[in-house]
Amino acid sequence: MAFGWKLYGDGKTPPLGEAVAPDERLSWPRTVGIGAQHVVAMFGATFVFPLIMGLDANLAIMMSGIATIIFLLIVKGQVPSYLGTSAAFVGGVLAVRAQTDSDAAVLGAILVSGVVLALAGLAIHFMGARAINAALPPAVTGAVVLLIGFNLAPVVANVYWPQDQWVGLATMTFVIVASLLLRGFWSRISILLGLIFGYLLSVLLDAAAGPITSPDGTGAVVTRDRINFDAVAQADWIGLPEFTAPSFSVNFTLLVLPAVIALIAENAGHVKAVAAMTKRDLDPVMGRAVFADGVATVVATSVGGSPTTTYAENIGVMAATRVYSTAAYYVAAIVAILLGLVPKFGALINIIPGGVLGGITVVLYGMIGLLGAKIWKENRVDFANPINLVPLAAGIIIAIGNVTLNVTDTFPLSGIALGTIVVVVGWHLARAVAPPEMKAALLEEDGFVQGTGPALGHAGRHEVRPDPSSVDQLGRPGVLGGNTPGTDTRKR
């Protein structure tokens, strides 16, 4: 099924207890309305992360629409999802940026990661999720996700927060309060609402208090307005974004490659959540979904766009509306493509004040890290077992502390890349040399070998059913944006 949707009933909102299937649709006006909700839900993270990575946010929005269409075609409409910008690549990209300011180098590194992700999808499709899980058990996957998020803490502390600490604090507080007090759809877009709040607060403070003296994005202390609309006034209303071709470097690719591990777990978690909502067995298309995300990332970055991933925010919209129709996602994708053709809109995004990004990223980066801990919890990873404890502890500290290993004079490994290598290789080394009783203890973990836990594939001996209603109540990005929350049905 690609475009042949059946009309659901009389085309109106489904009654309580019923839902619109992926191959069905409501009337077109209602479908457009649902599609608009999907656009709003994905919007905040889809343009925030390109800004942080130094990429074109407007092009990222346009390519997210194209990526979503590619994804839906590859999975044959069986996994309704929207593909927005992935947060998993932020740490690696910033490590590349520390060595070069070349957008082409950044794009090339991400593109290669997209190829690797697509190959992993093919492996899952033909060999099953257990093959991947044997190499990347939940203990390892959780550690990689955690170190990716926490490695970004210095970016908040040194780049964004100092630009306007009080606006950052106010924006952070707004996001926390909004995510708790708002309900339904509004709670799922708390990040976007926080951006709007911080944006308007900056305009108000410029008018009421005048310019601010603080570090700018380069670290130089200057007196300036918090927000400057000159670029918006000069931008055209209609036009193509600026495309950039990638260039390739082995060193830079290694810095970005660890994100693939996080994306495999993330995509698998989202597929399980959609399967629970639609009451369909989607395990046979899990590999196809991971492959589709890899292909979408390759296509997006080949012209200057951002890496992609399935978004938990949009899964939350489906849970709230009970409309799983892929027609609404095609509508959202078309809207995103059209927005990418409005340079003035892109200029409005690009002038978001650094203090506002500081308040947003202090929440987002922490949430990314804690999603790793969530993978551990859902799979009952036992840290009393030195196989899990020792190598993971070493890798996490190496990543967070940005420890560097100079392999040669021209080939350093540091931060996320080195930490990931220590976690993956160290875990398997520890398992190989551990006493038999420690190896046996691993078999008590839900995600190890016999099963694949809620983070990847089947749930193993204990069933963990994703709870669609709890998906992304904090409006987090698709990551990593979030591995899908689950309702644990085990008896303790």
N, C-alpha and C positions, 0 to 999 in steps of 0.2 A: 504494500500500500504506500503510495507516494502522495497523490493529490486527490484520490477518489474518496472523499469523506462522505459518510452517510449522515443525513440530517437526524439529530437526536430528537425523537418525539415530535413536538410542535416547534422545536427550536428555542424553547425558553429554558430558563435556569432549572436544573434538575431538582426534584423534590428531595427532602431529607432522606438519607439512606441510599440514594442512587447517585450515579456518576456518569459523566460523558467519557466514553472510551477514546483511546488515541485515534482510532479510525472513524470517529464520529465528530460532529461539530454542532454548535448552536447556530441560530440565524447569523448571517454575516455581520449585522450591526453589533450583536452581542459578542461574536467572535473577535471583532475589532476591539471591543471594550476590554476583553480578557487579554488580548495581545498588548494593549496599552499598559495594563497592570504589569505584565512581564517586562516591558521596557523600563518602567519605573523601578521594578525590583532589582534588575541587573545593573542599573545605571551607575550607582555610587562607586562600587568597586571596579567596574569596567573602565572608568576613566581615572580613578585615583591611582591605581597601580602603574599604568603607563606613565603618568606624571612622575611618580617616584623613580621609575626606571629610566627616565629621560627620553621616552619615546613619544610619538605623536598620539595624543589622547583621542583626537577626532578620527584619525585613521584607525585607531584601535576599536572605536565604536563601530565604524563602518565594517571592518573586517570581522568583528564579532557576529554581525548579521550574516555575512557570507559563510563564516565558520559554522554557524548554527544550521544553515541550509545544507552544507556538506555533511554534517553529522547526521541530520535527520534522513538524508538520502542513503547514507551508508548503513545505518541501522534499520532501514526500510520502515521508518515511522514507528518502530516498536518501543523505543525509549524516548518519550517526550522530554526534551531537555533544552536549555539555552546555554550556549557557550560564551562566557565572558572572559575577561583577562584573568590569568592565573596569578595568584600571589606566591606560588611556590618558587618562582624564578627570581623574585626580588633580591634575595640575598646574593645569589650567584651573579646577577647582573651588576649589582653594586660592587662586587669584587672585581668584575671586569672593568667597570668604570674607574676604579682606583688605579688601573694601569693604562687605560686609554679612554679618550672621550669619543671614540668612533662608534656611531650608531651601527655601522655596517658590521663591526666586530661583534657587538652585542647580538645583533639579529642572526648572524651566522652561527654563534654558539647555541642560541635557542633553537634554530632550525635543525641542527644536528640532534639536539635532544628530542625534538618532535619526531625525527626519523626513528630514534631508538624507542620512543614510546609506541610508535606504530608497530615496530617489530615485536615489542612486548605484547601488544594486542594480538598479533598473529600467533605468537607462542601460546597465549591463553586460549585462543580460539581452537587451535589444533591439539594442544597438549592438556588443556584444562587448567583451572586456577591453581591447583595444587602444585604444579610444576614451578610456578612463580613463587608461591608461598614457601616452598622448601628452601629457595634461595633468599627470600626476604620474609621471614616470619614476623609476626606482629611485634615482637620485641625490637627487632631491627627497624621495621617501618615506623613504629611510634617514635623511636629515637631520632630518626632522620627528620620526621616532621617537626619534632620539638626543637631540634638544633637549628633548623631553617628559620623558625619563628624567633627564637631567642637570640640568634646571631644578629638580628636586625635592631636590637635595643640601642646600640650606639648611634644608629642613624637618627633615631628620634632625639636622643640626648644631645647630639652634636650638630645636627643639621636643621631640623624643623623646629623643635621646641624653643631654642634660644631666639628665634626670629620674632616671636611674640608670645611670651610665656603665659600671659593672662588670657589671651584669646585661646591658646591651646588648652589651658585648664578649663575655661568655660565650655569649649567645644567637647572636651572629654566628658565633663560632667553632664552635659546635655545628652550625649549618646547613652551614657549609663542610665540616666533617669528615663529617657524615652524608651529604651529597650525593656524597662521594667513596668512602666506605667501605661504605655500604649498597648493596644490589643490588636490581634489579628494582623491584617496586611500592614498596618502602620508600624507595628513593632518589627516587622521584617525589613523595613526600609529605614531603620533608625540611623544607620550610617549616612545614607543620603540626606535625611533630615538634619543630621548633625553638620554636614557640609553646608547646607543652605543656611542653618543658624549661624555658623561661624562666618560665612560669607557676608551675611547681612550685618552681623555684629562688627565686622571689620569696616564696612562702609559707614556705620553709625559712629564708630570711634574716630574715624578719619574726619568726619564732619564735626563732631563734638569736641574731641581732644586734640586734633591736629596730628601732624606726622609723628612717627616713632623713631627713636634712635636705638638700633639693635643690630646684630649681625644679619646680613642678607644671606642668600643661598650660597655665596662663595666664602662666607665666614668673615668678610670685611664689615666693620661696624660703620654704619651710615645712617643718616637721617633721611627718612623716606615716608611716603604714604604706605599704608598697609596694602592697599589695592589701587591699581592704576588701569583705567579703562581706555587708554590711548590705543592700545593694540586692537581692542574690540571695534573702536570707531574706524580704524583703518582697514579692517578685514572686509572682504567681499561677502555678499550674501550667498552667492552660489559659486561653486568651483570645486575642482578636484583637490584632494589632499596631496601633499608632497610624498612621492614614493621613494623608498631607499632600498637598494640592492644589498644583500648580505655579503660579507667576506668571512673567511674561515681561518681559525687558528686552533690547534690542538690544545694549547695551554688554556685558552679562554673557554673552550668546550668543556674541559674537565671541571672548571669552576661552576658551570651551570648544570652539568649532567645529573647531580644528585636530586634535582627536582623531579626527575622521572619517577623515582621511587615513591615520592609523595603522591604524584598524579595517578599512579596505578591504584594505590589504596583509595584515593578520593573517588575516582571514576567507578570503581567497584562498589564502594559504599553507596553512591548515588543510584546505581543500577538496582541495588537491593531495595533501596527506599521506594523507587518507582514501581518495582515489582510488588512490593507490599501494598501500595496504594491501588494499583490497577488489578491486583489479584491475578497476576500472570507470572508464569515461570520465565524469567528473563536470563537465567544463568547461561543458556545457550548463546545469547547475544552479548555476553559480558566482554568477551575478547573483541568482538566487532565494535563495541562502544569505545574501548580503550584505543583500538586501531583508528577509529574515526577521529578521536581527539588528537592523536598524533598527526594525522593527515591535515586536520584543520590548523594545527599549530604551524606545520610546514608551509601551508598556503599563506597564512596570515603573515608570517615573518619573512616570507620571500619577497614581499613588497614594502616592508617597513612596519607592519602591524605588530601586535603583542601576542604572546603565547596564550593559549586558550585552555579552558577547563569547563566541565559542567558545573552549573551554579545551583547551590542549595537554596538561594533566595527564591528561585523560580519553582523549585520543588515545593517550597512553602506556599507559593501562590496556588499551585495545583491542590495542595491539601486543603486550603481555605475555600476554594471555589468548587472543588470536586469536578473540575473541567480538565481532563487530561488530553484534550484534543491537540494534535500536532498542528492543526490549522492555526491556532492561536500563536504558536511559536513561529510559524512562517510569517504571520502578520508582524510580530515583534521584530523578526529579522529584517523585514523590508523597511520598517520604520528606522531601525538602526542604520541601515545602508543609506537611507535618505538623509539622516542627520549628519552622516559623514560627508555629505556633499554641501554642507553649510559652514564655510570657514569662519563666519562670525560666531557661530555657536562654539566652534573649537577654540577660538580666541577667548571667549568667556570662560571656558574651562581652564585654559592655560594660565590665567591670572589668579587662580585660587591662592590666597595668602599662605605662606609657609607655616604660620602659627596655627592656622586651621588644619593643615595637614599634620602638624604635630599632635593636635588633640585627637585626630582620627587614627593616626598610625600607632599611637601608644596603646590604643584598644585593639586594633587589628593585629599587630605583631604579637601581642600577648596571647590573643585568641588562637593564632596559628600554632604557637608553641604548645598551648594547652590541648589542642586537638591531638597532638602526639601522645600526651598523657592519657587522653580519652581512649585511644587505640589500645594502650596497655591495659586500662581498666576493663574494657569490654572483652578483652581476650584473657583476662586473669593472668597476666604476665607476673611470674614469681621472682621478685628481686631478692629473695633470700637465697636464690640460686646464683652462685658466682658466675656462671656462664652468661647470665643476663646482666648482672650487676657490674662487673669489672670492665669489660670492653665498652659497654654503653656509657658508663660514667666517664671514661677517658675520652671517648669521641665527642661527647656533649661539651665537656670543658674545653677541648681543643677548638671546637667550632665557635662557642660563645666568646672565648678569649682571643679568637683570630690568631691562634698559634701558627707559625710558619715553619715548614720544612723545605729547605733549599736543596732539592734533588740534584740540580746542577746550578751553575751561575745564571742560567737563563730559564730555568724551569722550577719555579717555586710551587709548593702546594700549601694552602693555608685555609683557615676558616671552615666553611661548609664543606668544601671538597675534601680536605684532609680529615675532618671530623667524620664524614660519611665513610671514607675508606677505612678508618679505624673501627667504626661501628660494624660495618659489614664483614670485613676480613677478620677483625678481632673476635666477633661473635662466633664465626665458623671455626676459627683456630681454637678458641676456648672450648667449643663443643667437641672438637676432635681430640683434644688432650685431656678432657675432664674425666674423672672417675665414673664408672658405670652408674652409680646411684644418682649423680648429678644429671647425666643424660636421661635417665629414666624419669626424673622429676619433670623434665620438659614436656613429657607426654601428658601431664596433668593440665597443661595450659590449653585453653579452648582453641587457639588458633594454630597450634603446631602440628604439622604433617597430616594427622588423620583428618582434620577439618581445616578450614581456612578462616574461621572467625568472621565477625560482622564486617571487618575491614576489607576482606577480600574473599569473594566466592561463598561457598557453603558455610553454614554455621557450625559445622563439626558435630560433636556429641550433644551439645546443648543448643537449643534453638534461641536465637536472638532476633526478634522481629523489629525492624525499623518502625518507629512511631512517626508517621508522616506529619501529624499535627504538631510535633515538637521541632520540626526541621527549621533550623536557622532563625530562632526567635530573636537573635541579636542582630539580624541583618548582616551577617558576616559574609565574606567573599566565598566564592566557590571553592575553594580549597580545600584549595585548602580552605577554601572558603567554607567549606567544611565538610568533614566526614560526617555522615549522617548520624544524628542521635538515634539511639536505639532503646527499645523497651525490653529489658532483660526478663525473660520468662523462667529463668532457672529458679529452682528451689534452693534456698541457702541452708 
